[in-house]
Amino acid sequence: MGLVGAGTISANHVAALQTVSEARLVAVAEPREDAGRTLAETNGAAWHPDIEGLLARSDVDVVILGTPSGMHPEQATLAARAGKHVITEKPLAITLDGADHMIATCQDAGVTLSCIFQNRFIRDAVRLKRAVEQGLLGRPVLGNAFVHWNRPQEYYASAGGWRGTYDLDGGGALMNQSIHTIDLLQWMLGPVAEVSAYMGTLARDIEAEDAASATLRFTSGAMGGIQGATSAHRSRPARVEIIGTEGAAVLEGAQLTAWEPVSDSEPLSAEDVARTHEPEEGEPWARSHETQFRLIFEALRDGKTPPVPGEQARNALEIVLAIYKSARTGERVRLPLT
C-alpha cells in the first residue's frame, strides 16, 4: 500500500490500517519532506517527494489518497493507469465531471475505486438503515441531517490554507464536514429528487460557506432538511433523524438516542453484526474507520467490489453540489444534475 499525503487524515489512515492484516504500508508520497519522512519512517515505509515515485514501485498494489479533495481526480487517474487500486478520502471529488472521470478511468484500467465514508460502518447506523429497509418505522415521511460544528479560524489557516477554498476543498461546511452525514441520510432514505437552499459565510474568513440550510424531497416522496455549519459556538454530535408513519429514530454521533420502531425485533442480521464493531467509549469513528478498511482489503483479496465504490460515493457529492447551485441561483434544483 502507498499513501499519498501526510496530513492529519493520513495519520488516521495509518492508525486504522495497522489493524488490517492484509495491508502493509510501504511508501508515502508527500512534497513536504519533514512531514513525509516522519510519517513514512515512523511506520517502516519509504518516503517519495511525488506520487510518480510511489506509483513506480512494484510493491504498491493499492494507493490511498489523503490529499486535498480537488487533487483526487488527477491523482486517481495516475494511480489507475499505473495499475493500482484506489482508495480516496471523502469527498470523491469536488465536481461531478471529476468524479465521473475517476470512476471511468478506474473501470477502464480494471482497478477498483472506493471512498472512505466510515460512518456507514457504525453499528447503530447500520441498525437504522436496516430498520428503514424492513419497514420497522413504517413509511418514512421525514429525514433530516444536522451538523452543527465549530471549526475556528486557525483550522482554516493551517494545512497550507486549502480548507474552505473552492479550488481544493470544493466548498466549506457542507462539502468537507457535513458530507459524511449527508451520505448517511441518502444511504438510508434513497435518492434526493429536489433541493432548495441557502448558504452564507457568517463568521469565518474563508472563501466558501460556514453555514448552510436546505430543504429536500426524496424520490420516495419523503421530505427533509440538511443543516451544516462550522461556525457554531461549539460542536455537537452530528445527527440523523428518520420519522416514519409507525416509528421514529435519531442517530446522534455513533448512538441511537431515540429508538421507537413499530416492532421490538432486532433489524441487524448476524452478517451485519460481523461486519461492524461496537463503538468503544471515545473512539467510535476510529473503530468504524478500521472496519471499512478491513472490508475493503477483504474485498480486494477476494476479487470483489470494495464497500462504498465510486458510483455510491458520487451520490452525496451530487446532493452537496445541488445545494450549492440552489443557494447561488435562488431556485429549486432537481436531481440528477445535468
C-alpha positions as CSV (number, residue, x, y, z in Angstrom):
1,M,0.0,0.0,0.0
2,G,1.1,3.5,-0.8
3,L,-0.2,6.6,0.9
4,V,-0.4,10.0,-0.9
5,G,-0.4,12.9,1.6
6,A,1.0,13.2,5.1
7,G,-1.6,15.4,6.8
8,T,-3.9,14.7,9.8
9,I,-6.2,12.3,7.8
10,S,-3.3,10.3,6.5
11,A,-2.1,9.7,10.1
12,N,-5.6,8.4,10.9
13,H,-5.5,6.1,7.9
14,V,-2.2,4.7,9.1
15,A,-3.5,4.0,12.5
16,A,-6.6,2.3,11.2
17,L,-4.6,0.2,8.7
18,Q,-2.4,-1.2,11.5
19,T,-5.4,-3.4,12.5
20,V,-5.7,-4.9,8.9
21,S,-3.6,-8.0,8.5
22,E,-3.8,-7.8,4.7
23,A,-2.3,-4.3,4.5
24,R,1.3,-3.2,4.7
25,L,2.4,0.4,4.2
26,V,5.5,0.5,2.0
27,A,5.6,4.1,0.7
28,V,4.4,7.7,1.4
29,A,4.3,10.4,-1.2
30,E,4.4,14.0,0.2
31,P,6.2,17.1,-1.2
32,R,6.8,18.4,2.4
33,E,9.9,16.4,3.3
34,D,9.7,16.8,7.0
35,A,6.1,15.6,7.2
36,G,6.5,12.9,4.6
37,R,9.7,11.4,6.1
38,T,8.3,11.5,9.6
39,L,5.1,9.6,8.7
40,A,7.0,7.2,6.5
41,E,9.9,6.4,8.7
42,T,7.9,6.0,11.9
43,N,5.8,3.3,10.1
44,G,8.6,1.5,8.3
45,A,7.9,2.9,4.9
46,A,9.9,4.8,2.3
47,W,9.3,8.5,1.5
48,H,8.9,9.9,-2.0
49,P,8.5,13.6,-2.8
50,D,5.9,13.0,-5.5
51,I,3.2,10.5,-6.5
52,E,5.1,9.4,-9.6
53,G,7.9,7.8,-7.5
54,L,5.4,6.0,-5.4
55,L,3.5,4.7,-8.4
56,A,6.7,3.4,-10.0
57,R,7.1,0.9,-7.1
58,S,6.2,-2.7,-7.9
59,D,5.4,-3.4,-4.3
60,V,2.5,-0.9,-4.2
61,D,-0.8,-2.6,-5.1
62,V,-3.2,0.0,-3.5
63,V,-3.0,3.8,-3.3
64,I,-4.8,5.8,-0.7
65,L,-5.4,9.5,-1.4
66,G,-5.3,11.6,1.8
67,T,-4.8,14.8,-0.2
68,P,-7.0,18.0,-0.7
69,S,-10.2,16.9,-2.4
70,G,-9.6,18.9,-5.6
71,M,-6.5,16.8,-6.3
72,H,-8.3,13.5,-6.2
73,P,-9.2,13.1,-10.0
74,E,-5.7,13.7,-11.3
75,Q,-4.1,11.5,-8.7
76,A,-6.6,8.7,-9.1
77,T,-6.1,8.8,-12.8
78,L,-2.3,8.4,-12.4
79,A,-2.8,5.6,-9.9
80,A,-5.3,3.7,-12.1
81,R,-3.1,4.0,-15.2
82,A,-0.3,2.5,-13.1
83,G,-2.5,-0.5,-12.3
84,K,-3.1,0.4,-8.7
85,H,-6.4,0.1,-6.8
86,V,-7.6,3.4,-5.5
87,I,-9.0,4.4,-2.0
88,T,-9.8,8.0,-1.6
89,E,-10.8,10.1,1.4
90,K,-14.2,11.8,1.1
91,P,-15.4,13.6,-0.9
92,L,-14.7,11.5,-4.0
93,A,-14.1,14.7,-6.0
94,I,-15.4,18.3,-5.9
95,T,-17.1,18.2,-9.3
96,L,-19.3,15.6,-11.0
97,D,-17.0,15.6,-14.0
98,G,-14.1,14.9,-11.8
99,A,-15.9,12.1,-10.0
100,D,-17.1,10.6,-13.3
101,H,-13.6,10.7,-14.7
102,M,-12.3,8.8,-11.7
103,I,-15.0,6.2,-12.0
104,A,-14.5,5.7,-15.7
105,T,-10.7,5.7,-15.6
106,C,-10.6,3.0,-12.8
107,Q,-13.1,0.9,-14.7
108,D,-11.1,1.1,-17.9
109,A,-7.9,0.2,-16.1
110,G,-9.5,-2.8,-14.4
111,V,-8.9,-1.5,-10.8
112,T,-11.3,-0.7,-8.1
113,L,-12.2,2.7,-6.7
114,S,-13.6,3.1,-3.2
115,C,-14.3,6.1,-0.9
116,I,-13.9,6.5,2.8
117,F,-17.4,7.0,4.4
118,Q,-16.6,5.2,7.6
119,N,-19.9,6.3,9.4
120,R,-21.7,3.7,7.3
121,F,-20.0,1.1,9.4
122,I,-21.1,2.3,12.8
123,R,-23.3,-0.4,14.3
124,D,-26.2,1.9,15.2
125,A,-26.1,3.5,11.7
126,V,-26.5,0.0,10.2
127,R,-29.3,-0.7,12.6
128,L,-31.2,2.4,11.5
129,K,-30.7,1.6,7.8
130,R,-31.9,-1.9,8.3
131,A,-34.9,-0.7,10.3
132,V,-35.9,1.6,7.4
133,E,-35.4,-1.2,4.9
134,Q,-37.5,-3.6,6.9
135,G,-40.4,-1.2,7.4
136,L,-39.9,-1.1,11.2
137,L,-40.6,2.7,11.2
138,G,-43.5,2.4,8.7
139,R,-43.2,4.6,5.6
140,P,-40.5,7.3,6.1
141,V,-42.1,10.8,5.8
142,L,-39.2,13.0,7.1
143,G,-35.5,12.6,7.1
144,N,-33.1,15.2,8.5
145,A,-29.3,15.7,8.8
146,F,-27.7,18.2,11.1
147,V,-24.0,19.0,11.5
148,H,-23.5,21.9,14.0
149,W,-19.8,22.1,14.5
150,N,-17.1,24.6,15.4
151,R,-14.0,25.0,13.3
152,P,-12.0,28.0,14.4
153,Q,-10.2,30.3,12.1
154,E,-6.9,28.6,13.0
155,Y,-8.3,25.4,11.5
156,Y,-8.7,27.1,8.1
157,A,-5.3,28.8,8.3
158,S,-3.5,25.5,8.9
159,A,-2.6,22.7,6.5
160,G,-1.5,25.1,3.8
161,G,-4.6,27.1,3.8
162,W,-6.6,24.9,1.3
163,R,-9.5,24.3,3.6
164,G,-12.6,26.4,2.9
165,T,-11.5,27.1,-0.7
166,Y,-13.4,26.2,-3.8
167,D,-10.4,25.0,-5.9
168,L,-9.1,22.4,-3.4
169,D,-11.8,21.9,-0.8
170,G,-14.7,22.3,-3.2
171,G,-16.7,24.2,-0.6
172,G,-16.9,24.6,3.1
173,A,-19.1,23.2,5.9
174,L,-21.2,21.0,3.6
175,M,-18.5,19.6,1.2
176,N,-15.9,18.9,3.9
177,Q,-17.6,18.3,7.2
178,S,-21.3,17.6,6.6
179,I,-20.9,15.3,3.6
180,H,-20.5,12.2,5.9
181,T,-23.9,12.8,7.5
182,I,-25.5,13.7,4.1
183,D,-24.2,10.4,2.8
184,L,-25.8,8.6,5.7
185,L,-29.2,10.3,5.1
186,Q,-29.3,9.4,1.4
187,W,-27.9,5.9,2.1
188,M,-30.9,5.3,4.4
189,L,-33.7,7.1,2.6
190,G,-32.6,6.8,-1.1
191,P,-32.1,9.3,-3.8
192,V,-33.0,13.0,-3.5
193,A,-35.2,14.5,-6.2
194,E,-35.1,18.2,-5.4
195,V,-33.5,20.7,-3.1
196,S,-33.9,24.4,-2.1
197,A,-31.2,26.0,-0.1
198,Y,-29.5,29.0,1.5
199,M,-25.8,29.3,2.5
200,G,-23.5,32.0,3.7
201,T,-20.1,32.8,5.2
202,L,-21.2,34.3,8.5
203,A,-18.3,34.0,11.0
204,R,-15.2,32.7,9.4
205,D,-12.8,34.4,7.0
206,I,-13.0,31.8,4.2
207,E,-14.0,31.7,0.6
208,A,-16.7,29.0,1.0
209,E,-19.7,28.7,3.3
210,D,-19.5,28.3,7.1
211,A,-23.3,27.8,7.3
212,A,-25.9,26.3,5.0
213,S,-29.5,25.1,5.3
214,A,-31.5,23.1,2.7
215,T,-34.9,21.5,2.3
216,L,-35.3,18.5,0.2
217,R,-37.7,16.0,-1.3
218,F,-36.7,12.4,-1.9
219,T,-37.8,10.4,-4.9
220,S,-39.8,8.2,-2.5
221,G,-41.9,11.3,-1.6
222,A,-40.4,11.8,1.8
223,M,-39.2,15.3,2.7
224,G,-36.4,16.5,4.9
225,G,-33.7,19.0,5.7
226,I,-30.0,19.4,5.8
227,Q,-28.1,21.9,8.0
228,G,-24.3,22.2,8.1
229,A,-22.2,24.7,10.0
230,T,-18.6,25.1,11.1
231,S,-19.4,28.5,12.8
232,A,-21.4,27.1,15.7
233,H,-20.2,28.2,19.2
234,R,-19.3,24.6,20.0
235,S,-19.5,21.3,18.2
236,R,-22.4,18.9,18.8
237,P,-22.7,15.4,17.6
238,A,-23.8,15.1,14.0
239,R,-27.5,13.9,13.9
240,V,-29.7,11.9,11.5
241,E,-33.4,11.8,12.2
242,I,-35.9,9.5,10.5
243,I,-39.6,10.0,11.1
244,G,-42.0,7.3,9.8
245,T,-45.7,6.6,9.9
246,E,-45.1,3.9,12.5
247,G,-42.0,5.0,14.4
248,A,-39.0,7.3,14.6
249,A,-35.3,7.1,15.3
250,V,-32.4,9.6,15.9
251,L,-28.8,8.7,15.3
252,E,-26.7,11.2,17.3
253,G,-23.0,10.7,16.8
254,A,-22.5,7.0,16.9
255,Q,-25.5,6.2,19.1
256,L,-29.2,5.8,18.6
257,T,-30.5,8.3,21.2
258,A,-34.2,7.8,20.2
259,W,-35.4,4.4,19.0
260,E,-39.1,3.9,18.5
261,P,-39.7,1.2,15.9
262,V,-43.1,-0.4,15.4
263,S,-41.5,-3.8,16.3
264,D,-39.1,-4.9,19.0
265,S,-37.3,-7.2,16.6
266,E,-33.6,-6.5,16.1
267,P,-33.0,-5.3,12.5
268,L,-29.4,-6.4,12.4
269,S,-28.6,-9.8,10.9
270,A,-25.7,-11.9,12.0
271,E,-23.8,-10.8,9.0
272,D,-24.4,-7.2,9.9
273,V,-23.1,-7.8,13.4
274,A,-20.0,-9.5,12.0
275,R,-19.3,-6.5,9.7
276,T,-19.5,-3.8,12.3
277,H,-17.8,-3.0,15.6
278,E,-19.5,-1.9,18.8
279,P,-18.1,1.6,19.3
280,E,-15.9,2.0,22.3
281,E,-16.1,5.0,24.6
282,G,-14.3,7.9,23.0
283,E,-13.3,6.2,19.7
284,P,-16.4,5.2,17.6
285,W,-15.0,6.9,14.5
286,A,-11.7,5.2,14.7
287,R,-13.4,1.8,15.1
288,S,-15.6,2.3,12.0
289,H,-12.6,3.5,10.1
290,E,-10.9,0.3,10.9
291,T,-14.0,-1.7,9.8
292,Q,-14.2,0.0,6.4
293,F,-10.5,-0.6,5.7
294,R,-10.8,-4.2,6.8
295,L,-13.7,-4.8,4.5
296,I,-12.0,-3.0,1.6
297,F,-9.0,-5.3,1.9
298,E,-11.1,-8.4,2.3
299,A,-12.9,-7.5,-0.9
300,L,-9.6,-6.9,-2.8
301,R,-8.3,-10.2,-1.5
302,D,-11.4,-12.0,-2.8
303,G,-11.7,-10.1,-6.1
304,K,-14.9,-8.4,-5.1
305,T,-16.1,-4.8,-5.2
306,P,-15.0,-2.9,-2.1
307,P,-17.6,-1.2,0.1
308,V,-18.6,2.4,-1.0
309,P,-17.4,2.2,-4.6
310,G,-17.1,5.4,-6.6
311,E,-20.6,5.2,-8.0
312,Q,-22.1,5.3,-4.5
313,A,-19.7,8.0,-3.2
314,R,-20.9,10.2,-6.1
315,N,-24.4,10.4,-4.6
316,A,-23.5,12.6,-1.6
317,L,-21.3,14.8,-3.8
318,E,-24.2,15.4,-6.2
319,I,-26.5,16.5,-3.3
320,V,-24.0,18.9,-2.0
321,L,-23.5,20.4,-5.5
322,A,-27.3,20.7,-5.9
323,I,-27.5,22.6,-2.6
324,Y,-24.7,25.0,-3.8
325,K,-26.5,25.6,-7.1
326,S,-29.8,26.3,-5.4
327,A,-28.2,28.7,-2.9
328,R,-26.4,30.5,-5.7
329,T,-29.4,30.8,-8.0
330,G,-32.2,31.1,-5.5
331,E,-34.1,28.4,-7.4
332,R,-35.2,24.9,-6.7
333,V,-32.8,22.4,-8.2
334,R,-33.8,19.0,-9.5
335,L,-31.6,15.9,-9.4
336,P,-29.9,14.3,-11.2
337,L,-27.8,17.3,-12.1
338,T,-27.1,17.8,-15.8
